[in-house]
């Protein structure tokens, strides 16, 4: 057992000596059991992308949005579509293109001559689960409309403002292969994403399993349509979010999280060379995102307390788009991933 893990466990026991050990069957309630079943269902349909499945559930628990970057054909669309099939929530997919208009995303007002009034027709952004496919192909106007929806949970059309559903998750995708004719996301919008996840190709064993699964699905579709899976009520998601916020976080671990974010802004105390390579560090929104994601990961693992590994495991996805390299670092081949890895190496865990 890691030293930091042992200390946190001891602190938890000191707070409540009669507390039931985390991870025991008695400590797993209905919400946690439902999420375990959901993870198993997603993993069965999305072979070879366990990290994407976990990050998708973490975003759902942390009430945030996900930016996924990967080559075509890596089940990015399948992941969010499968999640929607297992939740009592509507799903919409928008293919972002250069000619897309903000009204295509938010909705528009239609004139009703019989009633002599305008009637608002909601757009796809009013669905609880939204897939923004190839988001960097949309112009700035569309990106700003999505920015308001993600940040403020509301949409403004004309003179009226309309609230979005309480459960609202945006999963945006980017294709790293083709960059011609794209509109890079501004830093303000990148910061709105809880995590920036990068996925790669599966290995040989997973590729074989994908072929087997594709054959099985093709055979089943020839005979009869598959039965609809059981859908998780939204109330279970909200109950799980409340439990995530109630997890125990030791003061030493909270200081470690804060120190990690502060080091991204001023790394000179640890390594002057690293400080020159970082142009901008993570904002307080990054601290909040890092804590929320670490809490969600610990909850999914069946624990009622956090460990240093929870923070270190989610830090690359939470911080890679928030820690920006300087021009000097870019010339030396540094990117956000390498900077975050250096920060994790320099800042000692408790």
N, C-alpha and C positions, 0 to 999 in steps of 0.2 A: 504494500500500500504506500502511496506517495506521502511524504511528510505533510504537505499542505492538506491532503485529504484527511489524514488522521487528526490533525488539529481541528479542522472544521467539524468533524464528527464528534470530537470531544467537547467542543463548544456547544454543539447541539444538545448533547446529553446533559451538560451543566445547566442549560436553560430549562430543561424539563427532564429530570431523571427518570420519570415514569413514561416518557414518550416511547411509542412503539417504533422499533427500528424501521428506517425508511427502506422501501423496496420489498417489505414483507407482504404476503397476500392480503392481510387485514388492512394495510394502509392504502390499498388500491381500491378506489371507489368506482362508481358506475361511469363517471366521466372519463377516468383514466382507462378503464377497460374498453370503453367505446373508441377511444383514440388508438388503442393498441390494435383493435380489430380494423380500424380504418387504415392504419399503417400497413397491416398485413395484406389488406385488399389492394392497396396501391402498389405495394412491392410485387404482388403476384401479376399485376397488369403491366408494370413498368420495370422490366427486367434490366439489371445492370446499372440502374441509376438510383441506388439507395441514398446517396447524398442529396440528390434532388428531392426525393420523397421526404426525407427528414427536414430539409430546409423549407419545403412547402408547408409542412405541419407546424414548424416553428413560426413561420410567418402568420399562419392562421391563429395560433395561440397568442402571439405577441401583437396582434392587430396591426400588422404592417403590410407593406407591398414588396414584391419580389421582382428583381431584374435578373433574367437568366440569359447567359451568353453561351452559345454553342453552335456547332455545325448543324446543317439541316439533317433531319432524320434521327435525332437523338431523343425523341419522345417528349419534347418540351410541351407541345400542344396536347399530347395524350395525357400528360400528367395533370394539368389543370382540368381537362375535360373529365378525367376519371374521378378527380376530387369532387367535381360538381355532381357527378352521378351518384355519389355516396352522401351528399349533403342535401338537406331540404332548402336549396337555394337555386335560383335561376342562374344561368350561365350565358354569356355572350362573348363572341369572338369578333374582333375588328382587325382586318388586314390593313395596316398603315401603308399608305402610298403617297407620293408627292402631291397628288391632286385631291387628297382628303381635306374636307372642310371641318371647322369646329362643330358645325351643326350636325354633321354626320356622326359625331361622337356624343354630343350633349343632348341633341334634340332640337326641335324648332317649333315656332308658333304657326299654326295653320288657320287661315281665315275661314270661318263658317258663315256663309252669306245668309243661310236660313235663320240663324240666331244673331246675326250682325255682331259677331265677337270673334276674338282670336282664341284658339284652343291649343294648349301646349301638348305636343307629342313627345314623350320622353325618348331619349336615345339609348344606345346600348350601355352607356356609363351608369345607368340606373339599375343595372343588374348587380346582385351581390358579388358575383364572381365574374371578372372581366379579364379576357386575354387580349393584350395589346401586342399583336404579332408584328415583328420587325418595326419597333417603335421609332427607330432612328431614321426611317424613311419618310416620316411625316414632317411637314413644315413647322416653323416655330409657333404659328397661331394654334395649331392643333395641340402641340406639346404644352403650351401655356394653359389651354383649356383642361387638359388632363392634370396639369400641375395643381390647379385650383381644386379639382375633384379629389385628388389624392391628399392634399394638404389640409383643406378646409372641410372635406366631406359635404360639399355643396356645389351646385352648379348655378351660374347666373346666366339667364337668357333674357335679353331685353332689359326690362326694369325689374324683373322678379328673380328671386333666388329660391331654388328648390333644394331641399335636403336630400341626401343620398341614404340608402338603407343603412341600418345600424351595422350589419355585417357587410363589409365592403373590402374586397381583396383584389388588387390589380397584380397580374403576373404579366410582365412585359418581356419580350424576347428581342435579342439582337443577333444578327448573323455576322460573325467575324470575318467571313470570307470576302464578301463584296462590300467595299466602302464607297464606290463611285455612286454619286447621286444621293448620298445620305446626308442627314442633318444631325451632327453630333449633339447629344443631349447636353443642355447647359448644366453647370455645376449645381445650381439651385434645384433642378429637377432630380439630378442624380442623388442628392442628399435626401430627397423625399423617399427613396427606396430604402426599406429596412436592411436588405441584403442585396449584394451583387454576386450572383452565383455563376461560376464557370464550370461547365461540364465537358467531359471528353468522351472518347470512344470506349466502348466496352472491350473487355479482354476476350480471348478465344472461347473460354468456357461460357461466358455470358452471351456471346454471339450465337453459340450453338443453342443455348436455352431460348434465345429470342426466335430463332428459326422454328424450334419445336412449338413455342407458344403461338406463332403466326399460323402454323399448319393446323393446330387445334382449333383456333378461332375460325379459320376458313371453313373447316369441316362442320363446325357447329352452325355457322350461318347458312350452310346449304340445306340444312334440315329444318331448323326452327329458330326463330329469334331468341336470343338469350333473355332469361328472366331479369327483370329490373332488380338491382341490388337493394338491400335495406338502406334507407336514408337516415342519416343522423339529424335529429332536430337541432335547430339553431340554438335552442336553450341549453343544450349540452355544451356547445362551443363557448357560450358566455359563462357557464358555470366553471368550465375548465380554465378560462382566462382569469377568473377570480381566484382560483386555487393557485395558479401560477404566480400571481402577485403576492400570495401569502407565504411563499417559500422562505425559509430562513437563509439569510445571508450574513455571514460573520463580518464584524467590522474590519478585520484585517483583509478579508477578501474584497470588501467594498473599496478600501484604500488602494488595493492592487488594481482594481478596475479603473479608478480615477487616475492613478499614476500612469497607467498605460496610455490613457487618452491624453493626459498632460504631456507625456513624453513625445507624442506625435506633434505637438505644437512647439515644444522646446526640448529637443533631444541632446542639447549641448552638455547637460549634466552627465549623460551616459557616454556619448561618443560625438565629439565635435564634427567629425567627418559626416556622420549621419545627419546631424543638424543642417549642414549645408545642402544635403540632398533632398530635404523636405521643404517644399515651398509653402504648403498650407497643411495644417493638421485637422483633426476631427473636431467638430463643434460639439456643444452640449447635447445636440440631438444625437450625435454619435454615441455619447455616453449612455443616453437613455436606451438607444437601440441595442447596445452591447449588453446592458443589464437585462433587458426584456428577452433577448434571444438566449442568453445564458440561463435564465430562469426557465424558459420553455424547454430547453434541452434537458435540464435537470428533472423537470416534471415528467417528460416523456420517458426518462430512464427509471422512473418510479421512486425518486428520492424527494424528500421534503426539505432538502438543503442543497446549497450550491458548493461546488468544488472549483479549484483553480482550472482544472481541465475543461469545465464547462465554458469558462471565459476564453481560454486559449483555443478551443475547438471552433468557436463561432467568430472569433476576432478577424480572421482573414476575409470572410464574406461580409462582415459588417463594416470593416474599415478600408478595404481595398479601393473603394471609390470615394473615400473621404480623406485619405492621406495622399496628397498630390506631390509628385516629384518635381524638383526644380529643373531648369534647363540643363544645368550641369549634370544632374542625375540622369536625365533622358539621354544625354550624349554618351553617358557611360553604360547605358543599357538597363537602368533601373526603372521599375514600374511600381505600382501600388502594392502588388503581391510581395515583391522583394523588400520594400520598405516595412511593411507590416511584419514580415518574418524577422527582420532585423530588430524591430521594436520588441517583439516577443522574446528575442534572445537577450536583449540588453536589460529589460526590466525583470528583476527576479520575482518569482511568485512567492506568496507567503508560506 
